[in-house]
Amino acid sequence: MERREFISTLGAAATVLTASSAFAEDAATHANHSHPPKYKALAEAASKCVLDGNNNLRHCYGMVSMNDTSMAECIKLTHDTIAACSALESLAAVNSPSTPAMAKVVEAICLACKKECDKFPQYSECVAMGASCKTCAEECHKITA
């Protein structure tokens, strides 16, 4: 290796090392500015409500297909709950400043849904939905109180 090649290679290596150090320092600086989830429990409760709501709707639609309309109000409230909890989950997941306002609305919707679910303790889907609604309403209340 000639002297020129050696100096050139040494310069390139120094450049790489300097860039690596700057990159590592920049990464460390950004690591100190992480943005943790502010509403993690609320997002999880809303997500569970959506999951149990879809299971409950499947059950309700099955009842309607057998000409049993006793759960018609349950279908309406479950649909509203799924829609509201989906929106709340999305807002809470990104720490949206609109989360508390949406949580206030969702709390009322979940309480109404739980009240309806309590009318059907013989169906496991209704029991699960009622429990999810209760948990979600409690999580909503924590951030709006």
DSSP file with accessible surface (Angstrom, degrees, kcal/mol):
  #  RESIDUE AA STRUCTURE BP1 BP2  ACC     N-H-->O    O-->H-N    N-H-->O    O-->H-N    TCO  KAPPA ALPHA  PHI   PSI    X-CA   Y-CA   Z-CA
    1    1 A M              0   0  161      0, 0.0     2,-0.1     0, 0.0     0, 0.0   0.000 360.0 360.0 360.0 131.4    0.0    0.0    0.0
    2    2 A E     >  -     0   0  135      1,-0.1     4,-2.5     4,-0.0     5,-0.2  -0.374 360.0-108.3 -81.7 164.1    1.4    3.3   -1.0
    3    3 A R  H  > S+     0   0  203      1,-0.2     4,-2.5     2,-0.2     5,-0.2   0.897 118.2  51.4 -60.0 -42.1    1.5    6.3    1.3
    4    4 A R  H  > S+     0   0  212      1,-0.2     4,-2.4     2,-0.2    -1,-0.2   0.915 111.0  47.7 -62.3 -44.8   -1.2    8.2   -0.6
    5    5 A E  H  > S+     0   0  106      2,-0.2     4,-2.7     1,-0.2    -1,-0.2   0.903 111.5  51.5 -62.7 -40.7   -3.6    5.2   -0.4
    6    6 A F  H  X S+     0   0  114     -4,-2.5     4,-2.7     2,-0.2    -2,-0.2   0.939 111.8  45.1 -62.9 -46.9   -2.8    4.8    3.3
    7    7 A I  H  X S+     0   0   97     -4,-2.5     4,-2.5     2,-0.2    -2,-0.2   0.915 113.9  50.5 -64.7 -40.5   -3.6    8.4    4.1
    8    8 A S  H  X S+     0   0   87     -4,-2.4     4,-2.2    -5,-0.2    -2,-0.2   0.929 112.4  46.0 -63.1 -45.1   -6.7    8.3    2.0
    9    9 A T  H  X S+     0   0   80     -4,-2.7     4,-2.5     2,-0.2    -2,-0.2   0.915 111.9  51.8 -65.0 -41.5   -7.9    5.1    3.7
   10   10 A L  H  X S+     0   0  101     -4,-2.7     4,-2.3    -5,-0.2    -2,-0.2   0.914 109.6  49.9 -63.2 -40.6   -7.1    6.6    7.1
   11   11 A G  H  X S+     0   0   36     -4,-2.5     4,-2.2     2,-0.2    -1,-0.2   0.912 110.4  49.7 -64.3 -41.8   -9.1    9.7    6.2
   12   12 A A  H  X S+     0   0   58     -4,-2.2     4,-2.4     2,-0.2    -2,-0.2   0.918 110.6  50.1 -64.4 -41.9  -12.1    7.6    5.1
   13   13 A A  H  X S+     0   0   48     -4,-2.5     4,-2.6     1,-0.2    -2,-0.2   0.911 109.6  51.1 -63.8 -41.1  -12.0    5.6    8.4
   14   14 A A  H  X S+     0   0   50     -4,-2.3     4,-2.5     1,-0.2    -1,-0.2   0.910 109.6  50.7 -63.1 -39.6  -11.9    8.8   10.4
   15   15 A T  H  X S+     0   0   96     -4,-2.2     4,-2.5     2,-0.2    -2,-0.2   0.930 110.6  48.5 -63.4 -44.9  -14.9   10.1    8.6
   16   16 A V  H  X S+     0   0   89     -4,-2.4     4,-2.6     1,-0.2    -2,-0.2   0.927 112.4  48.6 -61.9 -44.9  -16.8    6.9    9.2
   17   17 A L  H  X S+     0   0  118     -4,-2.6     4,-2.3     2,-0.2    -1,-0.2   0.910 111.7  49.1 -63.5 -41.8  -15.9    7.0   12.9
   18   18 A T  H  X S+     0   0   99     -4,-2.5     4,-2.4     2,-0.2    -2,-0.2   0.935 112.7  47.4 -63.6 -44.0  -17.0   10.6   13.2
   19   19 A A  H  X S+     0   0   59     -4,-2.5     4,-2.7     1,-0.2    -2,-0.2   0.908 111.1  51.7 -64.6 -40.6  -20.3    9.9   11.5
   20   20 A S  H  X S+     0   0   64     -4,-2.6     4,-2.6    -5,-0.2    -1,-0.2   0.921 110.3  48.7 -62.6 -42.2  -20.9    6.9   13.7
   21   21 A S  H  X S+     0   0   77     -4,-2.3     4,-2.5     2,-0.2    -2,-0.2   0.923 112.2  48.2 -64.2 -43.5  -20.3    8.9   16.8
   22   22 A A  H  X S+     0   0   58     -4,-2.4     4,-2.6     2,-0.2    -2,-0.2   0.915 112.3  49.5 -64.5 -39.7  -22.6   11.7   15.7
   23   23 A F  H  X S+     0   0  146     -4,-2.7     4,-2.6     2,-0.2    -2,-0.2   0.932 111.7  48.2 -64.8 -43.7  -25.3    9.1   14.8
   24   24 A A  H  X S+     0   0   58     -4,-2.6     4,-2.3     2,-0.2    -2,-0.2   0.915 112.5  48.8 -64.3 -40.5  -25.0    7.4   18.2
   25   25 A E  H  X S+     0   0  141     -4,-2.5     4,-2.2     2,-0.2    -1,-0.2   0.926 111.8  49.3 -65.4 -41.3  -25.1   10.7   20.0
   26   26 A D  H  X S+     0   0   81     -4,-2.6     4,-2.3     1,-0.2    -2,-0.2   0.920 110.9  50.1 -64.5 -40.8  -28.2   11.7   18.0
   27   27 A A  H  X S+     0   0   48     -4,-2.6     4,-2.1     1,-0.2    -1,-0.2   0.902 109.9  50.5 -64.8 -40.5  -29.9    8.4   18.7
   28   28 A A  H  X S+     0   0   52     -4,-2.3     4,-1.3     2,-0.2    -1,-0.2   0.905 109.2  51.6 -64.9 -39.1  -29.2    8.8   22.4
   29   29 A T  H  < S+     0   0   64     -4,-2.2     3,-0.4     1,-0.2     4,-0.3   0.934 111.6  46.4 -63.2 -43.9  -30.7   12.3   22.4
   30   30 A H  H >< S+     0   0  119     -4,-2.3     3,-1.4     1,-0.2    -1,-0.2   0.842 105.0  61.2 -68.4 -31.0  -33.9   11.0   20.7
   31   31 A A  H >< S+     0   0   67     -4,-2.1     3,-0.9     1,-0.3    -1,-0.2   0.842  99.9  55.7 -64.7 -30.7  -34.1    8.1   23.2
   32   32 A N  T 3< S+     0   0  135     -4,-1.3    -1,-0.3    -3,-0.4    -2,-0.2   0.583 103.6  56.7 -76.0  -9.9  -34.4   10.7   26.0
   33   33 A H  T <  S+     0   0  116     -3,-1.4    -1,-0.2    -4,-0.3    -2,-0.1  -0.162  75.8 150.0-113.0  37.8  -37.4   12.2   24.2
   34   34 A S    <   -     0   0   86     -3,-0.9    -3,-0.1     1,-0.1    -2,-0.0  -0.264  42.1-137.7 -69.9 160.8  -39.6    9.2   23.9
   35   35 A H        -     0   0  167      3,-0.0     3,-0.1     0, 0.0    -1,-0.1  -0.806  21.4-161.8-122.9  87.9  -43.4    9.6   24.0
   36   36 A P        -     0   0   89      0, 0.0     2,-0.3     0, 0.0     0, 0.0  -0.257  35.4 -87.1 -69.3 158.0  -44.9    6.9   26.2
   37   37 A P        -     0   0   81      0, 0.0     3,-0.4     0, 0.0    56,-0.1  -0.480  36.3-168.0 -67.0 127.1  -48.6    6.0   25.9
   38   38 A K  S    S+     0   0  146     54,-0.3     3,-0.1    -2,-0.3    55,-0.1   0.762  86.1  33.1 -84.5 -29.6  -50.6    8.4   28.2
   39   39 A Y  S  > S+     0   0   20     53,-0.6     4,-2.7     1,-0.1     5,-0.2  -0.223  73.1 138.5-123.0  42.3  -53.8    6.4   27.9
   40   40 A K  H  > S+     0   0  123     -3,-0.4     4,-2.5     1,-0.2     5,-0.2   0.923  74.8  46.0 -58.5 -49.1  -52.6    2.8   27.6
   41   41 A A  H  > S+     0   0   47      1,-0.2     4,-2.4     2,-0.2    -1,-0.2   0.898 113.9  50.3 -63.5 -37.8  -55.2    1.3   30.0
   42   42 A L  H  > S+     0   0    2      2,-0.2     4,-2.7     1,-0.2     5,-0.2   0.934 110.2  49.1 -66.7 -44.2  -58.0    3.2   28.3
   43   43 A A  H  X S+     0   0   14     -4,-2.7     4,-2.3     1,-0.2    -2,-0.2   0.912 112.8  48.3 -61.7 -41.2  -56.9    2.2   24.8
   44   44 A E  H  X S+     0   0  112     -4,-2.5     4,-2.3    -5,-0.2    -1,-0.2   0.903 111.8  49.0 -67.0 -40.3  -56.8   -1.5   25.9
   45   45 A A  H  X S+     0   0   10     -4,-2.4     4,-2.1     2,-0.2    91,-0.2   0.915 112.2  48.3 -65.9 -41.2  -60.2   -1.3   27.6
   46   46 A A  H  X S+     0   0    0     -4,-2.7     4,-2.0     2,-0.2    -2,-0.2   0.910 110.5  51.9 -65.0 -40.1  -61.7    0.3   24.5
   47   47 A S  H  X S+     0   0   49     -4,-2.3     4,-2.3    -5,-0.2    -2,-0.2   0.912 109.1  49.6 -62.1 -43.1  -60.1   -2.4   22.3
   48   48 A K  H  X S+     0   0  101     -4,-2.3     4,-2.9     1,-0.2     5,-0.3   0.889 108.0  54.5 -63.8 -37.9  -61.6   -5.2   24.5
   49   49 A C  H  X S+     0   0    0     -4,-2.1     4,-2.3    83,-0.2    -1,-0.2   0.898 108.2  49.1 -63.2 -39.8  -65.0   -3.5   24.3
   50   50 A V  H  X S+     0   0   22     -4,-2.0     4,-2.4     2,-0.2    -2,-0.2   0.940 112.6  47.7 -64.5 -46.3  -64.8   -3.6   20.5
   51   51 A L  H  X S+     0   0   99     -4,-2.3     4,-1.9     1,-0.2    -2,-0.2   0.953 116.5  41.9 -60.6 -51.0  -63.8   -7.3   20.4
   52   52 A D  H  X S+     0   0   11     -4,-2.9     4,-2.4     1,-0.2    -1,-0.2   0.852 111.6  57.9 -67.7 -30.7  -66.5   -8.3   22.8
   53   53 A G  H  X S+     0   0    0     -4,-2.3     4,-2.7    -5,-0.3    -1,-0.2   0.919 105.4  48.8 -64.2 -42.6  -69.0   -6.1   21.0
   54   54 A N  H  X S+     0   0   78     -4,-2.4     4,-2.1     1,-0.2    -1,-0.2   0.907 111.3  50.0 -65.4 -38.4  -68.4   -7.9   17.8
   55   55 A N  H  X S+     0   0   51     -4,-1.9     4,-1.8     1,-0.2    -1,-0.2   0.906 111.8  49.0 -63.8 -40.4  -68.9  -11.2   19.5
   56   56 A N  H  X S+     0   0    0     -4,-2.4     4,-2.9     2,-0.2    -2,-0.2   0.902 108.4  52.7 -66.6 -41.5  -72.1   -9.9   21.0
   57   57 A L  H  X S+     0   0   16     -4,-2.7     4,-3.1     2,-0.2     5,-0.3   0.914 106.4  53.6 -60.6 -42.1  -73.4   -8.6   17.7
   58   58 A R  H  X S+     0   0  150     -4,-2.1     4,-1.9     1,-0.2    -1,-0.2   0.938 111.2  46.3 -57.8 -44.0  -72.8  -12.0   16.1
   59   59 A H  H  X S+     0   0   33     -4,-1.8     4,-2.1     2,-0.2    -2,-0.2   0.938 113.0  49.0 -63.4 -47.2  -74.9  -13.6   18.9
   60   60 A C  H  X S+     0   0    0     -4,-2.9     4,-2.5     1,-0.2    -2,-0.2   0.904 110.1  50.6 -61.0 -43.8  -77.6  -11.0   18.5
   61   61 A Y  H  X S+     0   0  123     -4,-3.1     4,-2.3     1,-0.2    -1,-0.2   0.877 108.1  53.9 -63.3 -35.5  -77.8  -11.4   14.7
   62   62 A G  H  X S+     0   0   29     -4,-1.9     4,-0.8    -5,-0.3    -1,-0.2   0.904 108.4  49.5 -63.0 -40.1  -78.1  -15.2   15.3
   63   63 A M  H ><>S+     0   0   13     -4,-2.1     5,-2.3     1,-0.2     3,-0.9   0.924 110.4  49.8 -64.3 -43.7  -81.0  -14.6   17.6
   64   64 A V  H ><5S+     0   0   58     -4,-2.5     3,-2.3     1,-0.3    -2,-0.2   0.895 104.2  58.9 -62.8 -38.0  -82.7  -12.3   15.0
   65   65 A S  H 3<5S+     0   0   91     -4,-2.3    -1,-0.3     1,-0.3    -2,-0.2   0.739 103.6  53.0 -65.1 -19.1  -82.1  -15.0   12.3
   66   66 A M  T <<5S-     0   0  129     -3,-0.9    -1,-0.3    -4,-0.8    -2,-0.2   0.100 125.8-105.3 -99.1  19.2  -84.2  -17.3   14.5
   67   67 A N  T < 5S+     0   0  151     -3,-2.3     2,-0.8     1,-0.2    -3,-0.2   0.715  79.2 135.5  64.6  24.9  -87.0  -14.7   14.6
   68   68 A D      < +     0   0   51     -5,-2.3     3,-0.4    -6,-0.1    -1,-0.2  -0.895  24.1 172.5-102.8 107.6  -86.2  -13.7   18.2
   69   69 A T    >   +     0   0  102     -2,-0.8     3,-1.8     1,-0.2     4,-0.2   0.239  45.8 109.3 -99.7  13.8  -86.2   -9.9   18.3
   70   70 A S  T 3  S+     0   0   62      1,-0.3     3,-0.3     2,-0.1    -1,-0.2   0.711  79.6  51.6 -63.7 -17.7  -85.8   -9.6   22.1
   71   71 A M  T 3> S+     0   0    0     -3,-0.4     4,-2.1     1,-0.2    -1,-0.3   0.162  72.2 113.2-106.8  21.8  -82.3   -8.3   21.6
   72   72 A A  H <> S+     0   0   46     -3,-1.8     4,-1.8     1,-0.2    -1,-0.2   0.913  80.8  46.5 -60.2 -44.1  -83.1   -5.5   19.1
   73   73 A E  H  > S+     0   0   86     -3,-0.3     4,-2.5    -4,-0.2    -1,-0.2   0.874 108.5  57.1 -67.0 -34.4  -82.1   -2.8   21.6
   74   74 A C  H  > S+     0   0    1      1,-0.2     4,-2.8     2,-0.2     5,-0.3   0.897 103.6  53.5 -61.6 -40.6  -79.0   -4.7   22.4
   75   75 A I  H  X S+     0   0   30     -4,-2.1     4,-2.5     2,-0.2    -1,-0.2   0.941 110.2  47.0 -60.4 -46.5  -78.0   -4.6   18.7
   76   76 A K  H  X S+     0   0  123     -4,-1.8     4,-2.3     1,-0.2    -2,-0.2   0.939 115.9  43.3 -62.0 -47.9  -78.4   -0.8   18.6
   77   77 A L  H  X S+     0   0   28     -4,-2.5     4,-2.4     2,-0.2    -1,-0.2   0.885 113.4  51.3 -68.7 -37.3  -76.4   -0.2   21.8
   78   78 A T  H  X S+     0   0    0     -4,-2.8     4,-2.7    -5,-0.2    -1,-0.2   0.922 109.5  50.8 -65.6 -41.7  -73.7   -2.7   20.9
   79   79 A H  H  X S+     0   0  104     -4,-2.5     4,-2.4    -5,-0.3    -2,-0.2   0.939 111.7  47.3 -59.7 -47.1  -73.3   -1.1   17.5
   80   80 A D  H  X S+     0   0   82     -4,-2.3     4,-2.7     1,-0.2     5,-0.2   0.905 111.9  51.2 -60.9 -40.9  -73.0    2.4   19.1
   81   81 A T  H  X S+     0   0    0     -4,-2.4     4,-3.0     2,-0.2     5,-0.3   0.918 109.2  49.6 -64.1 -44.1  -70.5    1.0   21.6
   82   82 A I  H  X S+     0   0   22     -4,-2.7     4,-2.2     2,-0.2    -2,-0.2   0.943 113.7  46.1 -60.6 -46.3  -68.3   -0.5   19.0
   83   83 A A  H  X S+     0   0   55     -4,-2.4     4,-1.9    -5,-0.2    -2,-0.2   0.937 116.6  43.8 -63.4 -45.7  -68.2    2.7   17.0
   84   84 A A  H  X S+     0   0    9     -4,-2.7     4,-2.6     1,-0.2    -2,-0.2   0.919 114.7  48.1 -67.8 -43.7  -67.5    4.9   20.0
   85   85 A C  H  X S+     0   0    0     -4,-3.0     4,-2.9    -5,-0.2    -1,-0.2   0.851 108.2  55.7 -68.5 -32.4  -64.9    2.6   21.5
   86   86 A S  H  X S+     0   0   49     -4,-2.2     4,-2.0    -5,-0.3    -1,-0.2   0.935 110.9  44.6 -62.1 -45.7  -63.1    2.2   18.1
   87   87 A A  H  X S+     0   0   39     -4,-1.9     4,-2.4     2,-0.2    -2,-0.2   0.925 114.2  49.4 -64.4 -43.7  -62.8    6.0   17.9
   88   88 A L  H  X S+     0   0    0     -4,-2.6     4,-3.1     1,-0.2     5,-0.3   0.924 109.0  52.2 -62.9 -43.7  -61.7    6.3   21.5
   89   89 A E  H  X S+     0   0   65     -4,-2.9     4,-2.3     1,-0.2    -1,-0.2   0.928 110.3  49.1 -57.9 -44.2  -59.1    3.5   21.1
   90   90 A S  H  X S+     0   0   80     -4,-2.0     4,-0.8    -5,-0.2    -1,-0.2   0.918 114.5  44.0 -63.6 -43.8  -57.7    5.4   18.1
   91   91 A L  H ><>S+     0   0   46     -4,-2.4     5,-2.4     1,-0.2     3,-0.7   0.929 114.6  48.6 -67.2 -45.1  -57.5    8.7   19.9
   92   92 A A  H ><5S+     0   0    1     -4,-3.1     3,-1.6     1,-0.2   -53,-0.6   0.871 103.0  62.4 -64.7 -35.5  -56.0    7.2   23.1
   93   93 A A  H 3<5S+     0   0   65     -4,-2.3    -1,-0.2    -5,-0.3    -2,-0.2   0.793 110.3  39.0 -62.9 -27.0  -53.4    5.3   21.2
   94   94 A V  T <<5S-     0   0  108     -4,-0.8    -1,-0.3    -3,-0.7    -2,-0.2   0.178 112.7-113.3-109.5  16.7  -51.8    8.5   19.9
   95   95 A N  T < 5 -     0   0   49     -3,-1.6    -3,-0.2     1,-0.2    -2,-0.1   0.858  48.1-172.1  56.5  37.1  -52.2   10.5   23.1
   96   96 A S    > < -     0   0   18     -5,-2.4     3,-1.8     1,-0.2    -1,-0.2  -0.337  30.6-133.9 -61.9 139.5  -54.7   12.8   21.3
   97   97 A P  T 3  S+     0   0  122      0, 0.0     4,-0.3     0, 0.0    -1,-0.2   0.684 106.1  65.1 -67.5 -12.2  -55.8   15.9   23.3
   98   98 A S  T 3> S+     0   0   68      1,-0.2     4,-2.3     2,-0.1     5,-0.2   0.532  75.4  94.2 -84.2  -5.2  -59.3   15.0   22.3
   99   99 A T  H <> S+     0   0    0     -3,-1.8     4,-2.9     1,-0.2     5,-0.2   0.912  80.7  49.9 -57.3 -48.9  -59.2   11.7   24.3
  100  100 A P  H  > S+     0   0   42      0, 0.0     4,-1.7     0, 0.0    -1,-0.2   0.915 111.6  48.8 -60.8 -39.2  -60.8   13.1   27.5
  101  101 A A  H  > S+     0   0   70     -4,-0.3     4,-1.3     1,-0.2    -2,-0.2   0.926 114.5  45.2 -65.6 -42.1  -63.7   14.6   25.6
  102  102 A M  H  X S+     0   0   45     -4,-2.3     4,-2.8     1,-0.2     5,-0.2   0.894 108.6  57.7 -67.7 -37.1  -64.3   11.4   23.7
  103  103 A A  H  X S+     0   0    0     -4,-2.9     4,-2.6    -5,-0.2    -1,-0.2   0.864 101.1  56.5 -62.0 -35.3  -64.0    9.4   26.9
  104  104 A K  H  X S+     0   0  135     -4,-1.7     4,-1.3     2,-0.2    -1,-0.2   0.925 111.4  42.5 -62.9 -43.3  -66.8   11.4   28.5
  105  105 A V  H  X S+     0   0   80     -4,-1.3     4,-2.0     1,-0.2    -2,-0.2   0.930 114.2  50.9 -67.4 -45.9  -69.1   10.4   25.7
  106  106 A V  H  X S+     0   0    0     -4,-2.8     4,-3.2     1,-0.2     5,-0.3   0.874 103.1  60.0 -63.3 -36.8  -67.9    6.8   25.6
  107  107 A E  H  X S+     0   0   36     -4,-2.6     4,-2.3     1,-0.2    -1,-0.2   0.944 107.6  45.1 -56.4 -46.5  -68.4    6.4   29.3
  108  108 A A  H  X S+     0   0   62     -4,-1.3     4,-2.1     2,-0.2    -1,-0.2   0.908 114.0  49.2 -64.6 -41.5  -72.2    7.2   28.9
  109  109 A I  H  X S+     0   0   43     -4,-2.0     4,-2.4     1,-0.2    -2,-0.2   0.929 111.6  48.6 -64.9 -44.3  -72.5    4.9   25.9
  110  110 A C  H  X S+     0   0    0     -4,-3.2     4,-2.8     1,-0.2    -1,-0.2   0.888 109.9  51.6 -64.8 -38.7  -70.7    2.0   27.7
  111  111 A L  H  X S+     0   0   86     -4,-2.3     4,-2.1    -5,-0.3    -1,-0.2   0.907 110.8  48.1 -65.5 -39.5  -72.9    2.4   30.8
  112  112 A A  H  X S+     0   0   43     -4,-2.1     4,-1.8     2,-0.2    -2,-0.2   0.910 113.1  48.5 -65.4 -40.7  -76.1    2.3   28.7
  113  113 A C  H  X S+     0   0    1     -4,-2.4     4,-2.8     2,-0.2    -2,-0.2   0.922 109.9  51.3 -66.0 -42.9  -74.8   -0.8   26.9
  114  114 A K  H  X S+     0   0   48     -4,-2.8     4,-2.3     1,-0.2    -1,-0.2   0.912 106.7  54.6 -61.0 -40.8  -73.9   -2.5   30.2
  115  115 A K  H  < S+     0   0  152     -4,-2.1     4,-0.4     1,-0.2    -1,-0.2   0.909 111.6  44.3 -59.7 -41.8  -77.4   -1.8   31.5
  116  116 A E  H >< S+     0   0   16     -4,-1.8     3,-1.5     1,-0.2     4,-0.2   0.913 111.1  53.6 -69.2 -42.5  -78.9   -3.6   28.4
  117  117 A C  H >< S+     0   0    2     -4,-2.8     3,-2.1     1,-0.3    -2,-0.2   0.857  98.2  65.0 -60.7 -35.1  -76.4   -6.5   28.6
  118  118 A D  T 3< S+     0   0   87     -4,-2.3    -1,-0.3     1,-0.3    -2,-0.2   0.701  89.6  67.7 -63.4 -17.0  -77.4   -7.0   32.3
  119  119 A K  T <  S+     0   0  129     -3,-1.5    -1,-0.3    -4,-0.4    -2,-0.2   0.605 100.9  49.6 -75.6 -12.2  -80.9   -8.0   31.0
  120  120 A F    X   +     0   0   20     -3,-2.1     3,-1.7    -4,-0.2     7,-0.2  -0.437  58.0 150.8-127.5  60.4  -79.4  -11.1   29.4
  121  121 A P  T 3   +     0   0   92      0, 0.0    -1,-0.1     0, 0.0     6,-0.1   0.667  67.3  72.0 -68.2 -11.2  -77.3  -12.9   32.0
  122  122 A Q  T 3  S+     0   0  122     -3,-0.1     2,-0.6     1,-0.1     3,-0.1   0.609  87.0  72.7 -78.7 -10.7  -78.1  -16.3   30.3
  123  123 A Y    <>  -     0   0   55     -3,-1.7     4,-2.1     1,-0.1     3,-0.5  -0.916  69.3-152.5-111.0 122.7  -75.9  -15.4   27.3
  124  124 A S  H  > S+     0   0   87     -2,-0.6     4,-2.7     1,-0.2     5,-0.2   0.835  96.7  58.3 -61.6 -33.0  -72.1  -15.5   27.8
  125  125 A E  H  > S+     0   0   54      1,-0.2     4,-2.3     2,-0.2    -1,-0.2   0.898 107.7  46.4 -63.7 -39.6  -71.6  -12.9   25.0
  126  126 A C  H  > S+     0   0    0     -3,-0.5     4,-2.7    -6,-0.2    -2,-0.2   0.890 111.9  50.8 -70.0 -39.1  -73.8  -10.4   26.9
  127  127 A V  H  X S+     0   0   79     -4,-2.1     4,-2.3    -7,-0.2    -2,-0.2   0.936 112.5  46.4 -63.7 -45.5  -72.0  -11.1   30.1
  128  128 A A  H  X S+     0   0   38     -4,-2.7     4,-2.5     2,-0.2    -2,-0.2   0.921 113.2  49.3 -64.0 -41.6  -68.6  -10.5   28.5
  129  129 A M  H  X S+     0   0    0     -4,-2.3     4,-2.8    -5,-0.2     5,-0.2   0.922 110.1  51.0 -64.4 -43.1  -69.9   -7.4   26.8
  130  130 A G  H  X S+     0   0    2     -4,-2.7     4,-2.3     1,-0.2    -1,-0.2   0.911 110.7  48.8 -60.7 -41.5  -71.3   -6.0   30.0
  131  131 A A  H  X S+     0   0   55     -4,-2.3     4,-2.4     2,-0.2    -1,-0.2   0.916 112.1  48.4 -65.5 -41.8  -68.0   -6.7   31.8
  132  132 A S  H  X S+     0   0    6     -4,-2.5     4,-2.7     1,-0.2   -83,-0.2   0.906 111.2  50.5 -64.7 -41.4  -66.0   -5.0   29.0
  133  133 A C  H  X S+     0   0    0     -4,-2.8     4,-2.7     2,-0.2    -1,-0.2   0.902 109.8  50.6 -63.2 -40.8  -68.4   -2.0   29.1
  134  134 A K  H  X S+     0   0  102     -4,-2.3     4,-2.3    -5,-0.2    -2,-0.2   0.945 112.6  45.9 -62.2 -47.5  -68.0   -1.7   32.8
  135  135 A T  H  X S+     0   0   65     -4,-2.4     4,-2.4     2,-0.2    -2,-0.2   0.923 114.0  48.3 -61.9 -44.5  -64.2   -1.7   32.6
  136  136 A C  H  X S+     0   0    0     -4,-2.7     4,-2.7   -91,-0.2    -1,-0.2   0.926 110.7  50.8 -64.3 -43.5  -64.2    0.8   29.7
  137  137 A A  H  X S+     0   0    4     -4,-2.7     4,-2.5     1,-0.2    -1,-0.2   0.908 110.5  50.4 -60.7 -39.9  -66.6    3.1   31.5
  138  138 A E  H  X S+     0   0   93     -4,-2.3     4,-1.8     2,-0.2    -1,-0.2   0.914 111.1  47.7 -64.9 -42.2  -64.3    3.0   34.7
  139  139 A E  H  X S+     0   0   34     -4,-2.4     4,-1.0     2,-0.2    -2,-0.2   0.890 111.7  51.0 -66.0 -38.3  -61.2    3.8   32.6
  140  140 A C  H >X S+     0   0    0     -4,-2.7     4,-1.0     1,-0.2     3,-0.7   0.924 108.1  52.5 -62.3 -43.7  -63.1    6.6   30.9
  141  141 A H  H 3X S+     0   0   95     -4,-2.5     4,-1.8     1,-0.2     3,-0.5   0.867 100.6  62.4 -62.8 -35.8  -64.1    8.0   34.3
  142  142 A K  H 3< S+     0   0  139     -4,-1.8    -1,-0.2     1,-0.2    -2,-0.2   0.843 110.3  38.3 -58.6 -36.5  -60.5    8.0   35.5
  143  143 A I  H << S+     0   0   52     -4,-1.0    -1,-0.2    -3,-0.7    -2,-0.2   0.590 119.6  45.6 -94.9  -9.4  -59.4   10.5   32.9
  144  144 A T  H  <        0   0   35     -4,-1.0    -2,-0.2    -3,-0.5    -1,-0.2   0.554 360.0 360.0-105.4 -11.5  -62.5   12.7   33.0
  145  145 A A     <        0   0  102     -4,-1.8    -3,-0.0    -5,-0.2    -4,-0.0  -0.303 360.0 360.0 -78.0 360.0  -63.0   13.0   36.7
